[in-house]
C-alpha cells in the first residue's frame, strides 16, 4: 500500500497514480499480442490462430476478426476469443499502424 492513499477506493487510487485498472492493462496486453500475431513477428502463426471476417462486409477498420463458437466455457478465456470483440472496435488508423510502437500509442489512447 502506498503511504497516504489507504483511504482511497481502488479506482480513485489508480486515477491518482495515473494508472489503468488491471482489466484495461490486460486488454492492452491482449491487443499487443494480437497485433504481433496478425501483423508483425508471428504473422504465419496468426493466420492459423485468428479467422478474418469477410472483407467486403466490414465497416470501420477493414481487418475485422471472426469470433469462433465453442461448446466449452473454458475456451472463452483464450486470447483469440478475448480480443476479437474489442479488436473489431478499433479504428482503422490503429489497426493499420506501421509498427508496434505506433500501435501501442494508438491503442493506449482508446483504452
C-alpha positions as CSV (number, residue, x, y, z in Angstrom):
1,X,0.0,0.0,0.0
2,X,1.2,3.5,-0.8
3,X,1.5,5.8,2.2
4,X,-1.2,8.4,2.3
5,X,-3.5,6.5,-0.1
6,X,-5.0,4.0,2.3
7,X,-8.3,5.8,2.5
8,X,-8.8,5.9,-1.3
9,X,-11.0,3.4,-3.2
10,X,-9.2,1.3,-5.8
11,X,-10.4,3.4,-8.8
12,X,-9.6,6.6,-7.1
13,X,-6.1,5.4,-6.2
14,X,-5.5,4.3,-9.8
15,X,-6.6,7.7,-11.0
16,X,-4.4,9.5,-8.5
17,X,-1.4,7.4,-9.7
18,X,-2.3,7.8,-13.4
19,X,-2.7,4.0,-13.9
20,X,-5.2,1.9,-15.7
21,X,-7.2,-0.9,-14.0
22,X,-6.0,-4.5,-14.2
23,X,-8.7,-5.3,-16.8
24,X,-7.6,-2.5,-19.1
25,X,-4.0,-3.4,-18.8
26,X,-4.8,-7.0,-19.6
27,X,-6.8,-5.9,-22.6
28,X,-4.0,-3.7,-23.7
29,X,-1.6,-6.6,-23.5
30,X,-4.0,-8.8,-25.5
31,X,-4.1,-6.1,-28.2
32,X,-0.3,-6.1,-28.4
33,X,-0.2,-9.9,-28.6
34,X,-2.8,-9.9,-31.3
35,X,-1.0,-7.2,-33.3
36,X,2.2,-9.2,-33.1
37,X,0.4,-12.4,-34.3
38,X,-1.5,-10.6,-37.1
39,X,0.9,-8.1,-38.5
40,X,4.5,-8.3,-37.3
41,X,6.5,-11.0,-35.6
42,X,4.3,-14.2,-35.7
43,X,2.4,-13.5,-38.8
44,X,2.5,-17.1,-40.1
45,X,1.1,-18.3,-36.8
46,X,-1.5,-15.6,-36.6
47,X,-3.1,-16.8,-39.8
48,X,-3.7,-20.1,-38.0
49,X,-4.9,-18.6,-34.8
50,X,-7.3,-15.9,-36.0
51,X,-10.0,-16.1,-38.6
52,X,-10.6,-12.9,-40.6
53,X,-14.2,-11.8,-41.3
54,X,-15.1,-11.4,-44.9
55,X,-13.5,-8.1,-46.1
56,X,-16.4,-6.7,-48.2
57,X,-18.9,-6.9,-45.3
58,X,-17.0,-4.9,-42.8
59,X,-17.2,-1.2,-41.9
60,X,-14.6,0.5,-39.9
61,X,-11.1,-0.9,-39.7
62,X,-11.2,-3.4,-42.6
63,X,-9.2,-6.0,-40.7
64,X,-12.0,-7.5,-38.6
65,X,-11.8,-10.9,-37.0
66,X,-14.4,-13.5,-36.8
67,X,-15.5,-14.8,-33.4
68,X,-15.3,-18.6,-33.0
69,X,-18.0,-20.7,-31.5
70,X,-17.1,-23.1,-28.7
71,X,-19.1,-25.6,-26.7
72,X,-16.9,-25.4,-23.7
73,X,-16.8,-22.3,-21.5
74,X,-13.1,-22.7,-20.8
75,X,-12.3,-21.7,-24.4
76,X,-13.8,-18.3,-23.8
77,X,-10.7,-17.5,-21.8
78,X,-8.4,-17.9,-24.8
79,X,-6.6,-14.9,-26.3
80,X,-8.3,-15.5,-29.7
81,X,-11.7,-15.2,-28.1
82,X,-11.0,-12.4,-25.6
83,X,-9.5,-10.0,-28.1
84,X,-11.9,-10.4,-31.1
85,X,-14.8,-8.2,-29.9
86,X,-12.5,-5.4,-28.8
87,X,-10.2,-5.7,-31.8
88,X,-13.2,-5.2,-34.2
89,X,-14.0,-1.9,-32.4
90,X,-10.5,-0.3,-33.0
91,X,-10.1,2.5,-35.5
92,X,-8.6,1.9,-38.9
93,X,-5.6,4.2,-38.0
94,X,-4.7,1.9,-35.1
95,X,-5.1,-1.3,-37.0
96,X,-3.1,-0.1,-40.0
97,X,-0.2,1.1,-37.8
98,X,3.2,0.5,-39.4
99,X,4.9,-0.5,-36.2
100,X,4.3,-1.9,-32.8
101,X,5.2,1.4,-31.2
102,X,2.6,3.3,-33.3
103,X,0.0,0.6,-32.5
104,X,0.7,0.9,-28.7
105,X,0.3,4.7,-28.8
106,X,-3.0,4.4,-30.7
107,X,-4.5,1.6,-28.6
108,X,-3.3,3.3,-25.4
109,X,-5.4,6.4,-26.2
110,X,-8.5,4.2,-26.8
111,X,-8.5,2.1,-23.7
